């Protein structure tokens, strides 16, 4: 009988914890909604204040071996007409960047129309 009572109480505790989590989530949601409405109210009243940008806080930027920001335009100018990520990574300045970052640079260049993809992992200047 004592075991049944303990199980019953344990189930009740778990149920209460779930209800508390749900209520806390609802309260947080309502607080966010209040903040949004207050911003809108201030904007309508002409008292809008600039709000902080949401998202990941910006840390210090990675810099090249010389300590300055990496000039990707200069690296682009040194590349041959046909190149790969390994060619970019061979550059002294870009060597310390991870391969995933180099891929992001290539995608940016592609969106800007500076390069086109000729094959898997192969690119050509436009």
Residue pairs with C-beta under 8 A, 6 or more apart in sequence:
39 48
39 51
42 48
42 49
61 69
62 70
62 96
62 97
63 69
63 70
64 70
64 93
64 96
65 92
65 93
65 96
66 93
70 93
70 94
70 97
71 93
72 105
74 93
75 88
75 91
75 93
75 94
76 109
76 114
76 125
78 91
79 87
79 88
79 125
80 87
81 124
81 125
82 118
82 122
82 123
82 124
83 122
83 123
83 124
83 125
84 121
84 122
84 123
85 99
85 102
85 103
85 106
85 121
88 94
88 102
88 105
88 106
89 95
89 97
89 99
89 102
94 102
106 115
106 123
109 115
110 116
110 117
110 123
113 126
114 125
114 126
115 123
115 124
115 125
115 126
116 123
116 124
116 126
117 123
117 124
118 124
